[in-house]
């Protein structure tokens, strides 16, 4: 007796292809970040770290933090571990850029134009930048050790794309975090479909828009 296999229509083949493609490229994770009062936090950085083996991370290319009108642009930069960053000075005055943060300590003494050697951010964490000549200049570099990260917009929401199914630790950072009060990471189980998550950060008063 010959068994008849079901006929695959063009629609079913297309749905199967989309499903396989979604599984191959990973899901999207939508994260809402708020302060203790529930107000959205702009410019928070969310990170998903695999609970098992560490995901491979590649340094990013072409990252610049410039100085214009005696300000750093952008004021927040997120890079992966090992990323070189250049600091072009487009002002008519010289700047002295530095960081004394444990994750990266460096000085670019008084200079104009573009320093010959970029600064390589080789440890995960957050580094605050300043200028020895202009005290009001400041910026942040957040260095992540995972390829799965994103930054929140004005609505306090961020979307991390292409996350393979598995177990992850969700962490978040914000410039207004109260020192010593970093929240414990959340555990997330990511499947083939999109996942929604929320996290509240203990930030100082006035950090929310």
Phi, psi and omega per residue, in radians:
X1 nan 2.215 -3.100
X2 -1.597 2.235 3.117
X3 -1.501 2.422 3.089
X4 -1.683 2.167 3.081
X5 -1.480 2.540 3.136
X6 -1.092 2.495 3.127
X7 -1.385 2.281 3.099
X8 -1.553 2.094 3.125
X9 -1.421 2.950 3.102
X10 -1.067 -0.635 -3.138
X11 -1.147 -0.787 -3.108
X12 -1.193 -0.617 3.081
X13 -1.135 -0.707 3.119
X14 -1.137 -0.731 3.121
X15 -1.115 -0.683 3.130
X16 -1.134 -0.724 -3.137
X17 -1.111 -0.717 3.124
X18 -1.132 -0.690 3.136
X19 -1.132 -0.758 3.122
X20 -1.143 -0.677 3.134
X21 -1.142 -0.711 3.124
X22 -1.102 -0.721 3.141
X23 -1.147 -0.663 -3.107
X24 -1.205 -0.686 -3.059
X25 -1.594 -0.167 3.123
X26 1.542 2.966 -3.082
X27 -1.677 3.041 3.025
X28 -1.792 2.464 3.096
X29 -2.074 2.077 -3.141
X30 -1.721 2.134 -3.072
X31 -2.109 2.236 3.050
X32 -1.804 2.192 -3.106
X33 -2.009 2.258 -3.097
X34 -2.397 2.875 3.038
X35 -1.474 3.106 -3.093
X36 -1.010 -0.427 3.134
X37 -1.534 -0.020 3.129
X38 1.584 0.092 3.121
X39 -1.417 2.422 -3.084
X40 -1.123 2.534 3.124
X41 -1.913 2.061 3.066
X42 -1.442 2.635 3.101
X43 1.066 0.627 2.914
X44 -1.597 2.612 3.126
X45 -1.926 2.186 3.097
X46 -1.906 2.489 -3.084
X47 -2.352 2.396 3.047
X48 -1.970 2.055 -3.132
X49 -1.907 2.174 3.100
X50 -0.991 2.393 -3.131
X51 -1.232 -0.434 -3.139
X52 -1.685 -2.162 -3.140
X53 -1.134 2.481 -3.136
X54 -1.164 2.408 3.119
X55 -1.316 2.537 3.123
X56 -1.164 2.381 -3.114
X57 -2.174 2.316 3.102
X58 -1.907 2.466 3.038
X59 -1.068 2.593 3.110
X60 -1.564 2.766 -3.104
X61 -2.075 2.667 3.027
X62 1.256 0.461 -3.119
X63 -1.531 2.249 3.126
X64 -2.261 2.520 2.925
X65 -2.195 1.850 -3.028
X66 -1.673 2.906 3.018
X67 -2.042 2.092 3.120
X68 -2.410 2.341 3.133
X69 0.912 0.658 3.088
X70 1.032 0.704 3.029
X71 -2.458 2.688 3.009
X72 -1.453 2.425 3.082
X73 -2.336 2.090 -0.063
X74 -1.377 2.939 3.122
X75 -1.423 -0.284 3.073
X76 -2.377 2.222 3.109
X77 -2.249 2.312 3.100
X78 -1.967 2.194 -3.111
X79 -2.344 2.792 3.022
X80 -1.522 2.784 -3.131
X81 -1.001 2.359 3.123
X82 1.605 0.050 -3.090
X83 -1.384 2.249 3.029
X84 -1.459 2.418 -3.119
X85 -2.181 2.306 3.068
X86 -1.755 2.693 -3.057
X87 -2.215 1.237 3.134
X88 -1.179 2.409 3.118
X89 -1.849 1.936 3.137
X90 -1.751 0.132 3.093
X91 -1.467 2.910 3.086
X92 -1.551 -0.054 3.057
X93 -1.931 2.768 3.118
X94 -1.500 2.635 3.108
X95 -2.100 2.767 3.088
X96 -2.208 1.602 -3.033
X97 -1.516 2.396 -3.113
X98 -2.610 2.874 2.932
X99 -2.560 2.298 3.050
X100 -1.882 0.254 -3.122
X101 -1.217 2.520 -3.118
X102 -1.016 -0.569 -3.093
X103 -1.273 -0.399 3.084
X104 -2.837 1.983 3.078
X105 -1.919 2.192 3.137
X106 -2.796 2.884 3.037
X107 -2.450 2.332 2.951
X108 -1.978 1.664 -3.006
X109 -1.179 2.853 -2.975
X110 -0.529 2.076 -3.084
X111 -2.649 2.790 2.984
X112 -2.182 2.797 3.135
X113 1.319 -2.445 -3.066
X114 -2.077 2.154 3.083
X115 -1.024 2.542 -3.059
X116 -1.169 -0.562 -3.067
X117 -2.038 2.193 3.085
X118 -1.231 2.861 3.067
X119 -1.678 2.180 -3.135
X120 -1.674 2.116 3.115
X121 -1.608 1.770 -2.927
X122 -1.908 0.157 3.080
X123 -2.343 2.494 3.102
X124 -1.246 2.590 3.139
X125 2.437 -2.942 -3.110
X126 -2.075 2.297 3.119
X127 -2.047 2.274 3.077
X128 -1.704 2.364 -3.120
X129 -1.817 2.624 3.058
X130 -2.556 3.088 3.078
X131 -2.247 2.210 -3.114
X132 -1.161 -0.333 -3.087
X133 -1.657 -0.593 -3.067
X134 -2.163 1.733 -3.011
X135 -1.106 -0.444 -3.080
X136 -1.395 -0.101 3.119
X137 -1.445 2.218 3.069
X138 -2.691 2.706 3.110
X139 -2.812 2.930 -3.134
X140 -2.168 2.503 2.934
X141 -2.120 2.067 3.103
X142 -1.807 2.122 -3.075
X143 -1.852 2.125 -3.072
X144 -1.966 2.604 -3.117
X145 -1.928 0.653 3.132
X146 -2.638 2.574 3.084
X147 -1.412 -0.076 -3.044
X148 -1.868 1.632 -3.105
X149 -2.641 2.843 3.109
X150 -2.825 2.961 -3.097
X151 -2.150 2.413 -3.094
X152 -1.350 2.593 3.039
X153 -1.589 -2.886 -3.095
X154 -1.096 -0.409 3.134
X155 -1.529 0.077 3.132
X156 1.312 0.261 -3.090
X157 -1.992 2.506 3.087
X158 -2.379 2.620 3.112
X159 -2.175 2.161 3.087
X160 -1.743 2.107 -3.067
X161 -1.651 2.717 2.941
X162 1.143 0.701 -3.130
X163 -1.599 2.027 3.130
X164 -1.129 2.616 3.098
X165 -0.984 2.525 3.129
X166 2.696 -2.998 3.128
X167 -1.752 2.353 -3.068
X168 -2.370 2.751 2.961
X169 -1.833 2.163 3.123
X170 -1.655 2.116 3.068
X171 -2.107 2.775 3.090
X172 -2.521 2.633 3.139
X173 -2.327 2.582 3.026
X174 -2.615 2.567 -3.108
X175 -1.068 -0.419 -3.113
X176 -1.551 0.105 -3.133
X177 -1.006 2.322 3.080
X178 -1.223 2.204 -3.104
X179 -0.963 2.359 3.107
X180 1.409 0.067 -3.117
X181 -2.101 0.526 3.096
X182 -1.030 2.256 -3.134
X183 -1.227 2.650 3.081
X184 -1.150 2.558 3.135
X185 -1.160 2.602 3.059
X186 -1.619 2.534 3.051
X187 -1.640 2.243 3.136
X188 -2.153 2.376 3.007
X189 -1.770 1.966 -3.081
X190 -1.724 2.218 3.077
X191 -1.857 -2.858 -3.129
X192 -1.307 -0.302 -3.138
X193 -1.691 2.895 3.116
X194 -1.074 2.607 -3.133
X195 -2.174 2.428 3.067
X196 -1.883 2.446 3.128
X197 -2.545 2.777 3.101
X198 -2.424 2.607 3.141
X199 -2.574 2.441 3.079
X200 -1.946 2.362 -3.071
X201 -1.956 2.418 3.078
X202 -1.372 1.499 -3.103
X203 -1.794 2.783 3.130
X204 -1.208 2.709 3.131
X205 -1.002 2.401 3.141
X206 1.568 0.006 -3.139
X207 -1.350 -0.461 3.124
X208 -1.436 2.607 -3.132
X209 -1.179 nan nan
